[in-house]
Protein backbone atom coordinates (compact mmCIF):
# COMPACT_ATOMS: atom_id res chain seq x y z
CA UNK A 1 0.00 0.00 0.00
CA UNK A 2 2.96 2.32 0.52
CA UNK A 3 4.51 1.61 -2.89
CA UNK A 4 2.84 -0.12 -5.84
CA UNK A 5 5.44 -1.72 -8.14
CA UNK A 6 4.64 -5.03 -9.82
CA UNK A 7 8.12 -5.12 -11.35
CA UNK A 8 9.48 -6.05 -7.92
CA UNK A 9 6.36 -8.08 -6.99
CA UNK A 10 5.06 -5.45 -4.60
CA UNK A 11 2.49 -6.88 -5.06
CA UNK A 12 3.27 -9.65 -7.50
CA UNK A 13 1.73 -9.49 -10.99
CA UNK A 14 -1.01 -9.04 -12.04
CA UNK A 15 -1.07 -6.45 -9.29
CA UNK A 16 -4.62 -6.35 -7.77
CA UNK A 17 -4.63 -2.57 -8.30
CA UNK A 18 -8.12 -1.72 -7.05
CA UNK A 19 -7.66 -3.98 -4.03
CA UNK A 20 -4.57 -1.98 -3.09
CA UNK A 21 -6.43 1.29 -3.67
CA UNK A 22 -9.33 0.20 -1.44
CA UNK A 23 -6.81 -0.90 1.17
CA UNK A 24 -5.23 2.54 1.11
CA UNK A 25 -8.59 4.19 1.72
CA UNK A 26 -9.40 1.93 4.68
CA UNK A 27 -5.87 2.30 6.02
CA UNK A 28 -6.30 6.08 6.02
CA UNK A 29 -9.03 5.50 8.61
CA UNK A 30 -7.56 2.71 10.76
CA UNK A 31 -3.78 3.29 10.34
CA UNK A 32 -3.00 -0.45 10.30
CA UNK A 33 -2.29 -2.03 6.87
CA UNK A 34 -3.03 -5.61 7.89
CA UNK A 35 -6.20 -4.68 9.75
CA UNK A 36 -7.31 -2.64 6.74
CA UNK A 37 -7.17 -5.66 4.44
CA UNK A 38 -8.74 -7.93 7.06
CA UNK A 39 -11.67 -5.54 7.38
CA UNK A 40 -12.11 -5.68 3.61
CA UNK A 41 -12.24 -9.49 3.81
CA UNK A 42 -14.80 -9.37 6.62
CA UNK A 43 -17.01 -6.95 4.69
CA UNK A 44 -16.69 -9.04 1.54
CA UNK A 45 -17.72 -12.18 3.43
CA UNK A 46 -20.81 -10.44 4.75
CA UNK A 47 -21.70 -9.30 1.23
CA UNK A 48 -21.19 -12.83 -0.11
CA UNK A 49 -23.60 -14.30 2.43
CA UNK A 50 -26.21 -11.68 1.52
CA UNK A 51 -25.93 -12.29 -2.24
CA UNK A 52 -25.99 -16.07 -1.80
CA UNK A 53 -29.15 -15.72 0.27
CA UNK A 54 -30.87 -13.56 -2.37
CA UNK A 55 -30.00 -15.80 -5.30
CA UNK A 56 -30.90 -19.02 -3.45
CA UNK A 57 -34.27 -17.51 -2.59
CA UNK A 58 -34.89 -16.70 -6.26
CA UNK A 59 -33.76 -20.12 -7.46
CA UNK A 60 -35.36 -22.27 -4.80
CA UNK A 61 -37.12 -21.11 -1.62
CA UNK A 62 -36.67 -19.38 1.70
CA UNK A 63 -35.44 -22.50 3.51
CA UNK A 64 -32.77 -23.11 0.87
CA UNK A 65 -31.73 -19.45 1.07
CA UNK A 66 -31.22 -19.65 4.83
CA UNK A 67 -29.24 -22.88 4.55
CA UNK A 68 -27.11 -21.49 1.69
CA UNK A 69 -26.14 -18.45 3.75
CA UNK A 70 -25.29 -20.63 6.74
CA UNK A 71 -23.21 -22.99 4.58
CA UNK A 72 -20.96 -20.16 3.47
CA UNK A 73 -20.91 -18.67 6.95
CA UNK A 74 -19.58 -21.88 8.54
CA UNK A 75 -17.43 -23.03 5.62
CA UNK A 76 -13.93 -23.59 7.10
CA UNK A 77 -12.27 -22.24 3.96
CA UNK A 78 -14.56 -19.22 3.67
CA UNK A 79 -14.17 -18.53 7.39
CA UNK A 80 -10.38 -18.52 7.11
CA UNK A 81 -10.25 -16.26 4.06
CA UNK A 82 -12.85 -13.98 5.59
CA UNK A 83 -10.47 -13.14 8.43
CA UNK A 84 -7.11 -12.73 6.68
CA UNK A 85 -5.56 -10.09 4.42
CA UNK A 86 -6.06 -11.81 1.05
CA UNK A 87 -8.15 -11.06 -2.04
CA UNK A 88 -10.08 -14.34 -2.29
CA UNK A 89 -13.08 -13.32 -0.17
CA UNK A 90 -13.48 -10.19 -2.27
CA UNK A 91 -13.48 -12.26 -5.45
CA UNK A 92 -16.08 -14.57 -3.92
CA UNK A 93 -18.28 -11.57 -3.13
CA UNK A 94 -18.07 -10.36 -6.71
CA UNK A 95 -18.74 -13.88 -7.98
CA UNK A 96 -21.97 -13.90 -5.97
CA UNK A 97 -22.92 -10.39 -7.09
CA UNK A 98 -22.15 -11.01 -10.76
CA UNK A 99 -23.94 -14.36 -10.62
CA UNK A 100 -27.03 -12.63 -9.20
CA UNK A 101 -26.97 -9.85 -11.82
CA UNK A 102 -26.22 -12.17 -14.74
CA UNK A 103 -29.08 -14.46 -13.71
CA UNK A 104 -31.51 -11.58 -14.13
CA UNK A 105 -29.98 -10.79 -17.52
CA UNK A 106 -30.24 -14.45 -18.50
CA UNK A 107 -33.94 -14.34 -17.63
CA UNK A 108 -34.36 -11.38 -20.01
CA UNK A 109 -34.13 -8.31 -17.75
CA UNK A 110 -31.85 -5.96 -19.72
CA UNK A 111 -31.79 -3.35 -16.94
CA UNK A 112 -29.15 -5.46 -15.14
CA UNK A 113 -26.63 -5.37 -18.04
CA UNK A 114 -24.87 -2.15 -17.02
CA UNK A 115 -24.63 -3.04 -13.28
CA UNK A 116 -23.22 -6.45 -14.22
CA UNK A 117 -20.67 -4.88 -16.57
CA UNK A 118 -19.60 -2.40 -13.90
CA UNK A 119 -19.30 -5.17 -11.30
CA UNK A 120 -17.23 -7.37 -13.60
CA UNK A 121 -14.94 -4.48 -14.50
CA UNK A 122 -14.38 -3.60 -10.85
CA UNK A 123 -13.87 -7.26 -9.94
CA UNK A 124 -11.16 -7.56 -12.61
CA UNK A 125 -9.39 -4.58 -11.03
CA UNK A 126 -9.32 -6.43 -7.72
CA UNK A 127 -8.41 -9.85 -9.13
CA UNK A 128 -7.74 -9.77 -12.90
CA UNK A 129 -8.47 -13.50 -13.09
CA UNK A 130 -12.14 -12.60 -12.58
CA UNK A 131 -12.44 -11.50 -16.20
CA UNK A 132 -11.22 -14.93 -17.30
CA UNK A 133 -13.47 -16.92 -14.96
CA UNK A 134 -16.60 -14.75 -14.81
CA UNK A 135 -16.40 -13.09 -18.22
CA UNK A 136 -17.91 -16.14 -19.99
CA UNK A 137 -20.93 -16.00 -17.63
CA UNK A 138 -21.47 -12.33 -18.47
CA UNK A 139 -21.23 -12.95 -22.23
CA UNK A 140 -23.49 -16.01 -21.95
CA UNK A 141 -26.17 -13.99 -20.16
CA UNK A 142 -26.11 -11.32 -22.89
CA UNK A 143 -27.66 -13.74 -25.41
CA UNK A 144 -31.00 -13.08 -23.72
CA UNK A 145 -31.06 -9.30 -24.32
CA UNK A 146 -31.17 -7.08 -27.43
CA UNK A 147 -27.91 -6.57 -29.32
CA UNK A 148 -27.77 -2.84 -28.55
CA UNK A 149 -27.96 -3.48 -24.82
CA UNK A 150 -25.31 -6.19 -25.16
CA UNK A 151 -22.95 -3.81 -26.94
CA UNK A 152 -23.63 -1.19 -24.27
CA UNK A 153 -22.70 -3.71 -21.58
CA UNK A 154 -19.48 -4.67 -23.35
CA UNK A 155 -18.63 -0.98 -23.79
CA UNK A 156 -19.24 -0.26 -20.09
CA UNK A 157 -17.07 -3.24 -19.19
CA UNK A 158 -14.26 -1.92 -21.38
CA UNK A 159 -14.47 1.60 -19.95
CA UNK A 160 -14.57 0.30 -16.38
CA UNK A 161 -11.51 -1.83 -17.04
CA UNK A 162 -9.65 1.06 -18.66
CA UNK A 163 -10.46 3.27 -15.66
CA UNK A 164 -8.19 1.16 -13.45
CA UNK A 165 -5.91 -0.43 -16.05
CA UNK A 166 -4.40 2.83 -17.30
CA UNK A 167 -3.52 4.15 -13.80
CA UNK A 168 -2.10 0.72 -12.94
CA UNK A 169 0.19 0.74 -15.97
CA UNK A 170 1.31 4.25 -15.07
CA UNK A 171 2.01 3.22 -11.47
CA UNK A 172 3.97 0.20 -12.74
CA UNK A 173 6.29 2.35 -14.84
CA UNK A 174 4.81 1.53 -18.23
CA UNK A 175 3.73 -1.42 -20.35
CA UNK A 176 7.23 -2.91 -20.59
CA UNK A 177 7.70 -3.07 -16.82
CA UNK A 178 4.23 -4.43 -16.12
CA UNK A 179 4.02 -7.08 -18.81
CA UNK A 180 7.70 -7.98 -18.47
CA UNK A 181 7.12 -8.83 -14.80
CA UNK A 182 3.87 -10.63 -15.59
CA UNK A 183 5.41 -12.79 -18.33
CA UNK A 184 8.43 -13.62 -16.19
CA UNK A 185 6.22 -14.78 -13.32
CA UNK A 186 4.02 -16.77 -15.69
CA UNK A 187 7.02 -18.59 -17.15
CA UNK A 188 8.53 -19.20 -13.72
CA UNK A 189 5.45 -20.65 -11.98
CA UNK A 190 2.12 -21.42 -13.75
CA UNK A 191 3.48 -22.20 -17.22
CA UNK A 192 5.80 -24.97 -16.02
CA UNK A 193 3.16 -27.62 -15.29
CA UNK A 194 0.26 -26.99 -17.64
CA UNK A 195 -1.52 -29.74 -19.54
CA UNK A 196 0.49 -28.70 -22.60
CA UNK A 197 3.94 -29.38 -21.16
CA UNK A 198 3.47 -31.88 -18.32
CA UNK A 199 2.11 -35.42 -17.93
CA UNK A 200 -1.64 -35.85 -17.73
CA UNK A 201 -1.02 -37.18 -14.21
CA UNK A 202 -0.25 -33.62 -13.15
CA UNK A 203 -3.72 -32.47 -14.20
CA UNK A 204 -5.27 -35.51 -12.53
CA UNK A 205 -3.44 -34.63 -9.33
CA UNK A 206 -4.85 -31.11 -9.49
CA UNK A 207 -8.32 -32.58 -9.99
CA UNK A 208 -7.86 -34.60 -6.78
CA UNK A 209 -6.69 -31.44 -5.01
CA UNK A 210 -9.86 -29.67 -6.17
CA UNK A 211 -11.95 -32.56 -4.80
CA UNK A 212 -10.13 -32.35 -1.46
CA UNK A 213 -10.62 -28.58 -1.31
CA UNK A 214 -14.32 -29.15 -1.96
CA UNK A 215 -14.53 -31.30 1.18
CA UNK A 216 -12.39 -28.81 3.09
CA UNK A 217 -14.68 -25.98 2.01
CA UNK A 218 -18.01 -27.56 2.88
CA UNK A 219 -17.14 -30.15 5.51
CA UNK A 220 -19.95 -32.64 6.14
CA UNK A 221 -22.23 -30.67 3.84
CA UNK A 222 -20.13 -32.07 0.98
CA UNK A 223 -22.22 -35.24 1.05
CA UNK A 224 -25.39 -33.31 0.20
CA UNK A 225 -25.31 -34.41 -3.49
CA UNK A 226 -26.24 -37.88 -2.20
CA UNK A 227 -29.52 -36.34 -1.05
CA UNK A 228 -30.37 -34.85 -4.45
CA UNK A 229 -33.58 -36.11 -6.10
CA UNK A 230 -32.91 -38.46 -9.02
CA UNK A 231 -35.26 -36.57 -11.31
CA UNK A 232 -34.58 -32.81 -11.13
CA UNK A 233 -37.50 -30.62 -12.08
CA UNK A 234 -37.72 -29.05 -15.51
CA UNK A 235 -37.49 -25.57 -14.00
CA UNK A 236 -34.05 -26.41 -12.60
CA UNK A 237 -32.49 -27.15 -15.98
CA UNK A 238 -31.93 -23.44 -16.58
CA UNK A 239 -30.23 -23.25 -13.18
CA UNK A 240 -28.00 -26.19 -14.10
CA UNK A 241 -26.94 -24.67 -17.43
CA UNK A 242 -26.28 -21.31 -15.78
CA UNK A 243 -24.24 -22.98 -13.03
CA UNK A 244 -22.15 -24.90 -15.57
CA UNK A 245 -21.19 -21.69 -17.37
CA UNK A 246 -20.44 -20.15 -13.98
CA UNK A 247 -18.00 -22.80 -12.75
CA UNK A 248 -16.53 -24.64 -15.75
CA UNK A 249 -14.03 -21.95 -16.89
CA UNK A 250 -12.43 -21.73 -13.45
CA UNK A 251 -12.44 -25.50 -12.87
CA UNK A 252 -10.81 -26.10 -16.25
CA UNK A 253 -8.10 -23.56 -15.52
CA UNK A 254 -7.36 -24.97 -12.08
CA UNK A 255 -7.32 -28.53 -13.41
CA UNK A 256 -5.30 -28.09 -16.57
CA UNK A 257 -3.21 -24.96 -15.98
CA UNK A 258 -2.39 -24.06 -12.38
CA UNK A 259 -3.42 -24.76 -8.79
CA UNK A 260 -1.62 -25.30 -5.50
CA UNK A 261 -3.23 -26.43 -2.27
CA UNK A 262 -1.98 -23.36 -0.40
CA UNK A 263 -3.98 -21.30 -2.92
CA UNK A 264 -7.24 -23.02 -2.01
CA UNK A 265 -8.91 -19.62 -1.82
CA UNK A 266 -9.03 -19.59 -5.62
CA UNK A 267 -11.97 -21.98 -5.40
CA UNK A 268 -14.12 -19.66 -3.30
CA UNK A 269 -15.11 -18.22 -6.67
CA UNK A 270 -17.01 -21.44 -7.48
CA UNK A 271 -17.99 -22.18 -3.88
CA UNK A 272 -20.77 -19.62 -4.25
CA UNK A 273 -22.90 -21.67 -6.69
CA UNK A 274 -21.87 -24.72 -4.68
CA UNK A 275 -23.61 -23.23 -1.64
CA UNK A 276 -26.78 -22.73 -3.67
CA UNK A 277 -27.08 -26.32 -4.83
CA UNK A 278 -25.97 -27.95 -1.58
CA UNK A 279 -28.51 -25.85 0.30
CA UNK A 280 -31.25 -26.83 -2.16
CA UNK A 281 -30.54 -30.53 -1.74
CA UNK A 282 -30.36 -30.24 2.05
CA UNK A 283 -33.61 -28.24 2.16
CA UNK A 284 -35.30 -30.75 -0.15
CA UNK A 285 -34.15 -33.63 2.06
CA UNK A 286 -35.39 -31.77 5.13
CA UNK A 287 -38.86 -31.44 3.59
CA UNK A 288 -39.03 -35.02 2.29
CA UNK A 289 -37.47 -36.79 5.25
CA UNK A 290 -39.67 -38.86 7.54
CA UNK A 291 -37.31 -38.29 10.44
CA UNK A 292 -38.73 -36.38 13.40
CA UNK A 293 -38.07 -32.66 13.20
CA UNK A 294 -35.84 -32.82 16.29
CA UNK A 295 -33.69 -35.51 14.67
CA UNK A 296 -33.32 -33.49 11.45
CA UNK A 297 -32.31 -30.37 13.33
CA UNK A 298 -29.90 -32.38 15.48
CA UNK A 299 -28.19 -33.82 12.40
CA UNK A 300 -27.81 -30.37 10.83
CA UNK A 301 -26.41 -29.05 14.13
CA UNK A 302 -23.86 -31.88 14.28
CA UNK A 303 -22.77 -31.16 10.70
CA UNK A 304 -22.36 -27.47 11.51
CA UNK A 305 -20.36 -28.35 14.63
CA UNK A 306 -18.04 -30.56 12.57
CA UNK A 307 -17.41 -27.69 10.16
CA UNK A 308 -16.55 -25.40 13.05
CA UNK A 309 -14.20 -28.08 14.44
CA UNK A 310 -12.50 -28.35 11.03
CA UNK A 311 -11.83 -24.62 11.03
CA UNK A 312 -10.58 -24.65 14.61
CA UNK A 313 -8.29 -27.67 14.59
CA UNK A 314 -7.87 -29.37 11.18
CA UNK A 315 -4.15 -29.88 10.35
CA UNK A 316 -4.13 -27.61 7.30
CA UNK A 317 -2.82 -24.11 6.72
CA UNK A 318 -6.33 -22.61 6.87
CA UNK A 319 -7.33 -23.78 10.36
CA UNK A 320 -7.28 -21.49 13.37
CA UNK A 321 -4.83 -23.81 15.10
CA UNK A 322 -2.41 -23.67 12.17
CA UNK A 323 -2.64 -19.88 11.93
CA UNK A 324 -1.92 -19.46 15.63
CA UNK A 325 0.97 -21.93 15.40
CA UNK A 326 2.46 -20.04 12.46
CA UNK A 327 2.08 -16.70 14.24
CA UNK A 328 3.84 -18.15 17.28
CA UNK A 329 6.70 -19.45 15.11
CA UNK A 330 7.05 -16.11 13.36
CA UNK A 331 7.18 -14.33 16.70
CA UNK A 332 9.82 -16.78 17.97
CA UNK A 333 12.03 -16.20 14.93
CA UNK A 334 11.51 -12.45 15.04
CA UNK A 335 12.46 -12.35 18.73
CA UNK A 336 15.53 -14.56 18.29
CA UNK A 337 17.08 -12.83 15.26
CA UNK A 338 18.72 -9.94 17.17
CA UNK A 339 20.48 -12.57 19.29
CA UNK A 340 21.97 -14.10 16.12
CA UNK A 341 23.30 -10.72 15.03
CA UNK A 342 22.46 -7.04 14.55
CA UNK A 343 21.33 -5.64 11.17
CA UNK A 344 24.72 -3.97 10.68
CA UNK A 345 26.56 -7.31 10.86
CA UNK A 346 24.03 -9.89 9.64
CA UNK A 347 22.32 -10.34 6.27
CA UNK A 348 19.26 -12.59 6.00
CA UNK A 349 18.75 -15.16 3.22
CA UNK A 350 15.10 -16.21 3.05
CA UNK A 351 13.24 -18.66 0.85
CA UNK A 352 10.32 -18.46 -1.55
CA UNK A 353 7.79 -20.03 0.80
CA UNK A 354 4.24 -19.27 1.90
CA UNK A 355 5.13 -19.76 5.58
CA UNK A 356 8.21 -18.06 7.05
CA UNK A 357 9.26 -17.02 3.57
CA UNK A 358 11.60 -14.20 2.68
CA UNK A 359 8.64 -11.78 2.52
CA UNK A 360 7.95 -12.44 6.21
CA UNK A 361 11.61 -11.84 7.01
CA UNK A 362 11.67 -8.61 5.03
CA UNK A 363 8.43 -7.28 6.54
CA UNK A 364 8.78 -8.26 10.19
CA UNK A 365 12.53 -7.57 10.36
CA UNK A 366 12.69 -4.35 8.33
CA UNK A 367 16.05 -3.26 9.72
CA UNK A 368 17.83 -6.21 8.11
CA UNK A 369 18.75 -6.59 4.46
CA UNK A 370 16.92 -9.71 3.23
CA UNK A 371 17.71 -11.64 0.03
CA UNK A 372 15.49 -14.27 -1.55
CA UNK A 373 17.03 -17.63 -2.42
CA UNK A 374 17.35 -18.69 -5.17
CA UNK A 375 17.87 -15.95 -7.74
CA UNK A 376 15.26 -15.64 -10.48
CA UNK A 377 15.56 -15.54 -14.25
CA UNK A 378 13.65 -12.55 -15.58
CA UNK A 379 13.38 -11.02 -19.04
CA UNK A 380 16.11 -8.54 -18.11
CA UNK A 381 18.43 -11.26 -16.78
CA UNK A 382 19.25 -12.99 -13.50
CA UNK A 383 18.08 -11.00 -10.49
CA UNK A 384 17.70 -11.33 -6.72
CA UNK A 385 14.62 -10.12 -4.88
CA UNK A 386 15.72 -8.11 -1.86
CA UNK A 387 13.94 -6.22 0.91
CA UNK A 388 15.04 -3.45 3.25
CA UNK A 389 12.77 -1.23 5.31
CA UNK A 390 9.77 -3.13 3.88
CA UNK A 391 10.56 -2.02 0.34
CA UNK A 392 11.50 -4.48 -2.41
CA UNK A 393 14.33 -4.19 -4.93
CA UNK A 394 15.58 -6.30 -7.82
CA UNK A 395 19.35 -6.66 -7.52
CA UNK A 396 21.57 -7.43 -10.52
CA UNK A 397 24.52 -8.08 -8.19
CA UNK A 398 25.07 -9.17 -4.61
CA UNK A 399 24.89 -6.12 -2.34
CA UNK A 400 27.88 -4.57 -0.64
CA UNK A 401 27.61 -3.74 3.03
CA UNK A 402 29.14 -3.98 6.49
CA UNK A 403 27.90 -7.52 7.11
CA UNK A 404 30.37 -10.16 8.20
CA UNK A 405 27.87 -13.03 8.12
CA UNK A 406 24.58 -14.16 6.62
CA UNK A 407 21.90 -16.38 8.18
CA UNK A 408 19.40 -18.77 6.58
CA UNK A 409 15.94 -17.68 7.69
CA UNK A 410 14.36 -20.75 9.38
CA UNK A 411 11.47 -22.52 7.74
CA UNK A 412 8.57 -23.94 9.82
CA UNK A 413 9.74 -26.54 12.31
CA UNK A 414 8.68 -30.19 12.25
CA UNK A 415 8.33 -30.48 8.46
CA UNK A 416 10.76 -32.98 6.93
CA UNK A 417 10.35 -31.48 3.47
CA UNK A 418 11.64 -28.16 4.79
CA UNK A 419 14.46 -29.91 6.65
CA UNK A 420 15.64 -31.61 3.46
CA UNK A 421 15.41 -28.35 1.52
CA UNK A 422 17.56 -26.50 4.08
CA UNK A 423 20.04 -29.40 4.06
CA UNK A 424 20.38 -29.13 0.28
CA UNK A 425 21.11 -25.41 0.59
CA UNK A 426 23.62 -25.95 3.39
CA UNK A 427 25.50 -28.47 1.22
CA UNK A 428 26.44 -25.60 -1.09
CA UNK A 429 28.50 -24.05 1.72
CA UNK A 430 31.83 -25.23 3.24
CA UNK A 431 31.30 -27.24 6.41
CA UNK A 432 34.16 -25.48 8.15
CA UNK A 433 32.46 -22.10 7.72
CA UNK A 434 29.06 -23.09 9.07
CA UNK A 435 27.81 -22.22 12.51
CA UNK A 436 24.42 -23.32 13.83
CA UNK A 437 22.59 -22.25 16.94
CA UNK A 438 19.09 -23.20 18.10
CA UNK A 439 17.01 -20.41 19.56
CA UNK A 440 13.32 -20.64 20.53
CA UNK A 441 13.23 -24.10 18.94
CA UNK A 442 14.48 -22.92 15.53
CA UNK A 443 17.92 -23.61 14.03
CA UNK A 444 19.77 -20.56 12.73
CA UNK A 445 22.56 -21.50 10.30
CA UNK A 446 25.12 -18.76 9.63
CA UNK A 447 28.17 -18.51 7.37
CA UNK A 448 30.73 -15.81 6.49
CA UNK A 449 29.59 -13.26 3.96
CA UNK A 450 32.40 -14.38 1.63
CA UNK A 451 30.42 -17.60 1.06
CA UNK A 452 27.33 -15.77 -0.21
CA UNK A 453 28.35 -16.08 -3.92
CA UNK A 454 28.14 -19.86 -3.52
CA UNK A 455 24.36 -19.48 -3.18
CA UNK A 456 24.13 -17.11 -6.15
CA UNK A 457 26.74 -18.33 -8.66
CA UNK A 458 25.12 -16.48 -11.57
CA UNK A 459 25.09 -13.12 -9.83
CA UNK A 460 28.28 -10.99 -9.51
CA UNK A 461 29.41 -9.42 -6.25
CA UNK A 462 28.93 -5.64 -6.14
CA UNK A 463 32.14 -3.64 -6.03
CA UNK A 464 32.87 -2.29 -2.56
Helices and strands as residue ranges (DSSP letters): G 6-8, H 17-30, H 33-59, H 62-73, H 76-81, H 88-106, G 110-112, H 113-126, H 129-141, G 142-144, H 147-171, H 175-188, G 190-193, H 200-218, G 219-227, G 234-236, H 237-256, G 261-267, H 268-288, H 293-313, H 320-340, E 346-351, H 358-364, E 370-373, E 376-378, E 381-388, E 391-395, E 397-398, E 405-408, H 416-426, G 431-433, E 435-439, E 442-448, G 449-454, E 460-461
